[in-house]
Structures are given as structure tokens and as C-alpha cells.
């Protein structure tokens, strides 16, 4: 009798584990804005950009989904972060080695790009008092449409691409 009760309990435990793992598996659908990383080397500095990559999904991005003249988290979900292993010059201004949250104020003719000292934060918790550096950059028409937000680190700096627009940011090794 004890052995049968033990086997019954063991079978119920196994069934419970099996059913709960099935429920967890159903919740594991792809994220609308999956986390992505771009990494590259500029001089001796390793630059890493961690961001969540939203999709266009037929929407007008610039001036509508992302309004002109307002701070934008430069991605989705948590704040986009930029990490540099060594001091660098961003658009001619020094940025010390470290990890920064990255924001932008898009404009039709010019963007303000913001490196903020508070790296670990939700994307909408921006505090201007924590800015480490603000620089200007000029947006331009992209060579092709980019359905998802993409960052690239090139030998000349970093580039944000989304929809039909790209924003190159000049980054050089600090002297």
C-alpha cells in the first residue's frame, strides 16, 4: 500500500512538472523589440552598443512615432547603452571610458546625441542632470530601408539606422 501511494505521488509530481514546463514554453514567444548588440574597435577602444531593436511595422517613424524635438531612448525597453573601453573623442569632444545610457533628440536637419552617466535604467527615466556629453550629428537618407533599428560600429564611429534614415556619429581614439 505504501509503495503504491509513493508511486502515485511520484507520478503526480512528474505530471505537475511536465504541465508547468509546457505553460512556461508557451510564454516564450519572440519579443517585439529583441535585445541586440553591436561591437567594434576604434583605435584601441572597444565600443559596445546594447539596445532593443523595434520594427517599423508600416508606421512612420521620424516625426510621428519618434517625435522631433523630444528626448528619445534611442531604442526600445531599457535604455540603450554605449560602452567604451578607453577614452574616445565623439564629434570632437572627449568621452571618458565607461558605460553610458544613450539618448537622442531627433530633428529634421540635426540631432542631439546624449551620453548619460546613469547606464542601468528604464528607457524613459532620463535625467538631464546626469548627462556626461551632448554632441550634434546630421541625419541623412539611408541607402536602403531598415525594417529594424540597427546600430553599427565602424572604423569611423557609430551609425544608427532605422526606416529610411541613418545618423553617423564620428568617434575617434582620444589623444
C-alpha positions as CSV (number, residue, x, y, z in Angstrom):
1,X,0.0,0.0,0.0
2,X,2.8,2.4,0.9
3,X,4.7,1.6,-2.3
4,X,1.5,2.3,-4.4
5,X,0.9,5.6,-2.6
6,X,4.6,6.6,-3.2
7,X,4.4,5.7,-6.9
8,X,1.1,7.7,-7.2
9,X,2.7,10.7,-5.6
10,X,5.8,10.4,-7.8
11,X,3.6,10.2,-10.9
12,X,1.6,13.3,-9.8
13,X,4.8,15.2,-9.2
14,X,6.1,14.3,-12.6
15,X,2.9,15.3,-14.3
16,X,2.9,18.7,-12.4
17,X,6.5,19.4,-13.6
18,X,5.6,18.4,-17.2
19,X,2.5,20.6,-17.2
20,X,4.2,23.7,-15.7
21,X,7.1,23.4,-18.2
22,X,4.6,23.4,-21.1
23,X,3.0,26.6,-19.8
24,X,6.4,28.3,-19.5
25,X,7.3,27.2,-23.0
26,X,4.1,28.9,-24.4
27,X,5.1,32.2,-22.9
28,X,8.5,32.2,-24.7
29,X,7.4,34.0,-27.8
30,X,9.8,36.3,-29.6
31,X,10.0,39.8,-28.2
32,X,8.6,42.6,-30.4
33,X,11.9,44.5,-29.9
34,X,14.6,41.9,-29.3
35,X,17.8,42.8,-27.5
36,X,20.8,43.2,-29.8
37,X,24.4,44.2,-29.5
38,X,26.8,45.9,-31.9
39,X,30.5,45.8,-31.2
40,X,33.6,47.2,-32.9
41,X,37.0,48.6,-32.4
42,X,38.0,52.3,-33.0
43,X,41.7,52.7,-32.4
44,X,42.4,50.8,-29.2
45,X,38.9,51.3,-27.8
46,X,36.3,48.6,-28.0
47,X,32.9,50.1,-28.4
48,X,29.8,48.1,-27.5
49,X,26.2,49.2,-28.0
50,X,23.4,47.3,-26.3
51,X,19.9,48.1,-27.4
52,X,16.4,46.7,-28.1
53,X,15.6,46.7,-31.8
54,X,12.0,47.9,-32.6
55,X,10.5,47.3,-36.1
56,X,8.9,49.8,-38.4
57,X,5.7,47.6,-38.9
58,X,4.3,50.0,-41.5
59,X,4.5,53.0,-39.2
60,X,6.0,56.4,-40.0
61,X,8.9,56.6,-37.5
62,X,10.6,60.1,-37.7
63,X,8.4,62.9,-36.7
64,X,5.5,60.6,-35.7
65,X,6.3,57.5,-33.6
66,X,9.6,59.3,-32.6
67,X,8.7,63.0,-32.4
68,X,11.1,65.7,-33.4
69,X,12.5,67.9,-30.7
70,X,11.9,65.4,-27.8
71,X,14.3,63.1,-25.9
72,X,14.1,59.5,-27.3
73,X,15.6,56.5,-25.7
74,X,17.3,55.5,-29.0
75,X,15.8,52.0,-28.9
76,X,13.1,50.2,-27.0
77,X,12.6,48.9,-23.5
78,X,15.6,49.5,-21.3
79,X,17.9,52.4,-22.1
80,X,20.3,51.8,-25.0
81,X,23.9,51.7,-23.6
82,X,27.2,52.6,-25.1
83,X,30.3,51.2,-23.5
84,X,33.8,52.3,-24.5
85,X,36.9,50.5,-23.1
86,X,39.1,53.6,-23.4
87,X,38.6,57.4,-23.7
88,X,37.3,58.4,-27.1
89,X,36.5,61.6,-29.0
90,X,32.9,61.8,-30.1
91,X,32.3,64.5,-32.7
92,X,35.4,66.2,-31.4
93,X,34.5,66.1,-27.7
94,X,36.1,63.8,-25.1
95,X,34.1,60.9,-23.6
96,X,35.9,59.0,-20.8
97,X,35.9,55.2,-20.8
98,X,32.8,53.8,-19.3
99,X,29.2,52.7,-19.9
100,X,26.6,55.3,-20.6
101,X,22.9,55.3,-21.5
102,X,22.4,56.7,-24.9
103,X,19.6,59.1,-25.9
104,X,18.8,61.3,-28.9
105,X,16.8,64.4,-29.6
106,X,15.9,63.9,-33.3
107,X,15.4,66.8,-35.6
108,X,14.8,67.1,-39.3
109,X,18.1,68.7,-40.0
110,X,20.2,68.0,-36.9
111,X,20.2,65.6,-34.0
112,X,21.4,66.0,-30.4
113,X,23.0,62.8,-29.1
114,X,23.3,62.3,-25.4
115,X,25.6,60.1,-23.4
116,X,24.1,59.9,-19.8
117,X,26.0,58.7,-16.7
118,X,23.1,56.6,-15.5
119,X,23.5,53.4,-17.6
120,X,21.1,51.0,-15.8
121,X,17.7,52.5,-16.2
122,X,14.4,52.0,-18.0
123,X,14.5,54.0,-21.3
124,X,12.1,56.7,-20.1
125,X,13.8,57.6,-16.8
126,X,16.1,60.1,-18.5
127,X,17.6,62.8,-16.2
128,X,19.4,65.7,-18.0
129,X,21.5,66.4,-14.9
130,X,23.3,63.1,-15.4
131,X,24.5,63.9,-18.9
132,X,28.2,63.3,-19.5
133,X,28.2,64.5,-23.1
134,X,26.0,66.0,-25.7
135,X,27.0,66.3,-29.4
136,X,25.3,67.2,-32.6
137,X,25.1,65.0,-35.7
138,X,23.4,65.3,-39.1
139,X,20.9,62.7,-40.2
140,X,20.9,61.5,-43.9
141,X,18.9,59.3,-46.2
142,X,19.9,55.7,-45.8
143,X,21.0,53.7,-48.9
144,X,18.2,51.2,-48.2
145,X,15.2,50.7,-45.9
146,X,15.9,49.1,-42.5
147,X,12.8,47.4,-41.0
148,X,14.5,47.1,-37.6
149,X,16.6,49.7,-35.7
150,X,20.2,48.8,-36.2
151,X,23.5,50.2,-34.8
152,X,26.9,49.6,-36.4
153,X,30.3,50.4,-35.1
154,X,32.6,51.2,-38.0
155,X,36.2,52.4,-38.2
156,X,34.9,56.0,-38.4
157,X,32.4,55.8,-35.5
158,X,28.9,54.5,-34.9
159,X,25.8,54.6,-37.1
160,X,22.1,54.4,-36.1
161,X,19.9,53.2,-39.0
162,X,16.1,52.8,-39.0
163,X,13.4,53.2,-41.6
164,X,14.9,55.3,-44.4
165,X,17.3,57.3,-42.2
166,X,20.8,56.9,-40.8
167,X,22.7,59.1,-38.3
168,X,26.5,58.7,-38.4
169,X,28.4,59.7,-35.3
170,X,32.1,60.4,-35.6
171,X,34.2,58.6,-33.0
172,X,38.0,58.6,-32.8
173,X,40.6,57.4,-30.3
174,X,41.4,60.1,-27.7
175,X,44.8,61.6,-28.0
